[in-house]
């Protein structure tokens, strides 16, 4: 080594916070800068929207893929608070879009995290070239625009309304995700799983991008586990009777009990398929080893 010492101290460290840190290393927050990362951005916003339904602050979630390249996620309900006009009662619109984890959580088994880190719409905002938020609350419509995660201005009044709700529409930044496009089937598969797992959930997905016409599907399964097994068997082409039972399980050291729904169906199939969900998020697992040959 040479005689010259390399000086490295705190003056050489650049600290990035907020949206700048996310845009500097997008893969750390989205999982990738391809299609999978793009889907994770959709899930970060739909995660928030689904939690509103599970917490009884909304009744349904509507996800749309319009032809202009945006992703639009809408919920009904009273509309989230707008801090600029003095609203209180939870994280505001501005907090939701500019601060990580700024979202009320139902807590425990009533929460759902389908995004990579569960940071929320803040990440989708930071990794979007444009975002438009609309809140219909207390008879007024408020609209706010963002440019690459930074607010263009405060929420502005845009007339009176009779309905209520919140709409977040964002355009993923092509400088980050390139030509990646959302897959209807990938989004539909995840929303379908959530609707099977949470019987109270009502979520729709509409793809308006094709010139031949729109494609839409609604996911609502009041039967829960029974509907899930019926769906799996429908895909496999079987139609035997399904049995569902409930069992209460007491957890040691806890006063409450957990209700487990179990669905069973007879089948002649010899193959197996294992699907694991933890905290309502699909777990990635390596394929099982090949079976030993007799």
C-alpha positions in Angstrom: 0.0 0.0 0.0 1.1 3.5 -0.6 2.2 6.0 2.0 -0.8 8.3 1.4 -3.7 7.8 3.8 -7.2 7.9 2.5 -9.3 10.2 4.6 -12.9 9.1 5.1 -15.0 10.8 7.7 -18.5 12.1 8.3 -18.0 14.9 5.7 -18.0 12.2 3.0 -21.3 10.8 4.0 -24.4 12.1 2.1 -27.6 11.5 4.0 -30.7 11.1 1.8 -34.2 11.1 3.3 -37.7 10.7 2.2 -38.5 10.5 -1.5 -34.9 11.3 -2.5 -33.6 8.2 -0.8 -36.3 6.1 -2.4 -35.6 7.4 -5.9 -31.9 7.0 -5.4 -32.3 3.2 -4.7 -35.7 2.3 -5.9 -35.0 -1.5 -5.9 -34.6 -1.4 -2.1 -38.2 -0.2 -1.7 -40.0 -1.9 -4.6 -38.1 -5.2 -4.9 -37.1 -4.5 -8.5 -37.4 -1.9 -11.2 -39.3 -4.3 -13.5 -42.8 -5.7 -13.6 -42.6 -7.2 -10.1 -41.6 -3.9 -8.6 -44.3 -2.1 -10.5 -46.9 -4.5 -9.1 -45.5 -3.9 -5.6 -46.3 -0.2 -6.0 -49.9 -1.0 -6.9 -50.0 -3.3 -3.8 -48.7 -0.5 -1.5 -51.6 1.7 -2.4 -54.2 -1.2 -2.6 -52.8 -2.4 0.8 -53.8 0.9 2.3 -57.2 0.8 0.6 -58.0 -2.7 1.7 -57.1 -1.8 5.3 -59.8 0.9 5.1 -62.4 -1.7 4.3 -61.2 -4.1 7.0 -61.4 -1.2 9.5 -64.9 -0.4 8.4 -63.9 3.0 7.1 -64.9 2.0 3.5 -67.1 -0.7 1.9 -65.2 -1.5 -1.3 -62.0 -1.0 -3.4 -62.0 -0.2 -7.1 -58.7 -0.6 -9.0 -58.5 0.6 -12.6 -55.8 0.6 -15.3 -56.9 3.5 -17.7 -55.3 3.9 -21.1 -53.3 7.0 -20.1 -50.7 4.9 -18.2 -52.0 5.7 -14.7 -53.1 3.3 -12.0 -56.2 4.4 -10.2 -57.3 3.1 -6.8 -60.6 4.4 -5.3 -62.5 3.7 -2.1 -65.8 4.9 -0.8 -66.3 6.0 2.8 -66.0 9.4 4.4 -62.8 10.5 2.6 -59.5 10.8 4.4 -58.8 14.0 6.3 -57.3 17.0 4.5 -54.8 18.8 6.9 -54.8 22.0 4.8 -58.4 22.7 5.8 -58.0 21.7 9.4 -59.4 18.2 9.3 -58.4 15.8 12.1 -59.1 12.2 13.0 -56.2 10.3 11.6 -53.3 10.7 9.2 -54.1 13.3 6.6 -53.9 13.2 2.8 -50.6 15.0 2.9 -49.2 12.6 5.5 -50.3 9.6 3.6 -48.4 10.7 0.5 -45.2 12.2 2.0 -44.5 10.1 5.1 -43.7 6.3 5.4 -46.2 4.2 7.4 -48.5 7.2 7.8 -51.7 5.2 7.8 -54.1 4.0 10.5 -53.8 0.3 11.0 -56.7 -1.9 12.1 -54.1 -4.0 14.0 -53.6 -7.7 14.6 -55.4 -10.1 12.4 -57.6 -7.4 10.9 -54.6 -5.8 9.0 -53.2 -6.7 5.6 -49.8 -6.0 4.2 -49.4 -7.0 0.6 -46.7 -4.5 -0.4 -43.0 -5.4 -0.1 -42.4 -3.4 3.1 -45.9 -2.1 3.9 -44.6 1.5 3.7 -47.8 2.6 2.0 -48.7 5.1 -0.8 -45.7 7.2 0.1 -43.4 4.8 -1.9 -45.7 4.7 -4.9 -45.8 8.5 -4.9 -42.0 8.8 -4.7 -41.6 6.4 -7.7 -44.2 8.0 -9.9 -43.7 10.8 -12.4 -47.2 12.1 -11.6 -49.8 11.5 -8.9 -53.2 12.9 -8.4 -55.2 12.6 -5.2 -58.8 13.4 -4.9 -60.8 13.5 -1.6 -64.6 13.9 -1.5 -65.4 14.8 2.1 -68.1 16.8 3.9 -69.7 18.0 0.7 -66.4 19.3 -0.9 -64.0 17.9 -3.5 -60.3 18.4 -2.9 -57.6 17.7 -5.4 -53.8 17.7 -5.0 -51.1 17.0 -7.5 -47.6 15.6 -7.0 -44.5 15.6 -9.3 -42.0 12.7 -8.6 -43.1 12.7 -5.0 -43.1 16.4 -4.4 -46.3 18.3 -3.9 -47.0 20.8 -6.7 -49.2 22.7 -4.3 -51.6 22.3 -1.4 -55.0 20.5 -1.8 -57.2 22.8 -3.8 -61.0 22.9 -3.6 -62.7 21.6 -6.8 -66.4 22.1 -6.3 -69.1 20.6 -4.2 -70.1 16.9 -4.3 -72.8 14.7 -2.8 -70.8 11.4 -2.7 -67.8 10.7 -0.5 -64.5 8.8 -1.0 -60.8 8.9 -1.9 -59.1 8.4 -5.2 -55.3 8.0 -5.8 -54.1 7.9 -9.4 -50.4 7.6 -10.1 -48.3 7.1 -13.2 -45.2 4.9 -12.5 -42.0 6.8 -13.5 -40.7 5.4 -16.9 -37.2 6.6 -15.9 -37.3 3.9 -13.1 -39.6 1.2 -14.4 -38.8 1.5 -18.1 -41.4 -0.1 -20.4 -42.8 -2.4 -17.7 -46.6 -2.7 -17.7 -49.0 -4.0 -15.1 -50.3 -7.5 -15.7 -54.0 -7.8 -15.3 -53.7 -11.5 -14.4 -51.0 -10.9 -11.8 -53.0 -8.2 -10.1 -56.2 -10.2 -10.3 -54.5 -13.2 -8.8 -53.4 -11.3 -5.7 -56.7 -9.5 -5.3 -58.6 -12.8 -5.6 -56.4 -14.3 -2.8 -57.1 -11.4 -0.5 -60.9 -11.7 -1.1 -60.7 -15.4 -0.3 -58.8 -14.7 2.9 -60.9 -11.7 4.1 -64.6 -12.5 3.6 -65.6 -8.8 4.2 -63.5 -7.6 1.2 -65.1 -6.4 -2.0 -62.6 -5.4 -4.6 -62.8 -4.9 -8.4 -60.1 -4.6 -11.1 -60.8 -3.0 -14.5 -58.4 -2.8 -17.4 -59.3 -0.1 -19.9 -56.0 -0.1 -21.9 -57.0 -2.4 -24.8 -58.6 -0.7 -27.8 -60.8 -3.8 -28.2 -62.6 -3.0 -25.0 -62.3 -3.1 -21.2 -61.8 -6.2 -19.1 -63.2 -6.3 -15.6 -63.5 -8.7 -12.7 -64.9 -8.4 -9.2 -63.6 -10.3 -6.2 -66.0 -11.0 -3.3 -66.2 -14.4 -1.6 -68.5 -14.4 1.5 -67.8 -18.2 1.8 -64.1 -17.6 2.5 -62.3 -20.9 2.7 -65.2 -22.8 1.2 -65.2 -20.6 -1.9 -61.4 -20.9 -2.1 -61.5 -24.7 -2.2 -64.3 -24.6 -4.7 -62.3 -22.3 -6.9 -59.2 -24.6 -6.8 -61.3 -27.6 -7.7 -63.0 -25.7 -10.5 -59.6 -25.0 -12.0 -58.8 -28.7 -11.6 -62.1 -29.8 -13.1 -63.5 -31.7 -10.1 -66.9 -31.2 -8.4 -67.0 -33.2 -5.2 -68.8 -31.9 -2.1 -66.9 -29.5 0.1 -67.0 -29.7 3.9 -66.4 -26.6 6.0 -66.1 -26.5 9.8 -65.1 -23.9 12.4 -62.9 -24.6 15.4 -62.0 -22.3 18.3 -58.5 -22.4 19.5 -57.3 -20.9 22.8 -53.8 -19.4 22.8 -51.8 -20.1 26.0 -51.4 -16.9 28.1 -54.1 -15.0 26.2 -57.7 -14.4 27.2 -59.1 -14.3 23.6 -59.6 -17.3 21.3 -58.9 -17.6 17.6 -61.5 -19.0 15.2 -60.1 -21.2 12.5 -62.0 -21.9 9.3 -61.1 -25.2 7.7 -62.4 -26.4 4.3 -61.9 -30.0 3.1 -62.8 -31.7 -0.2 -62.3 -35.2 -1.4 -60.2 -35.5 -4.6 -58.8 -38.3 -6.8 -55.7 -36.2 -7.6 -52.3 -37.5 -6.7 -50.4 -34.3 -7.1 -50.0 -31.7 -4.4 -50.0 -27.9 -4.3 -49.0 -25.9 -1.2 -49.9 -22.3 -0.8 -48.7 -20.4 2.2 -49.9 -17.0 3.3 -48.5 -15.1 6.3 -50.0 -11.9 7.5 -52.2 -12.1 4.3 -49.1 -11.9 2.1 -48.1 -14.8 -0.3 -44.8 -16.3 0.8 -42.2 -17.1 -1.8 -40.9 -20.6 -1.3 -38.5 -22.8 -3.2 -40.0 -25.8 -5.1 -40.1 -29.1 -3.1 -37.5 -31.7 -3.9 -38.6 -34.4 -6.4 -40.4 -37.4 -4.9 -38.3 -40.5 -4.4 -39.0 -43.1 -7.1 -40.0 -46.6 -5.8 
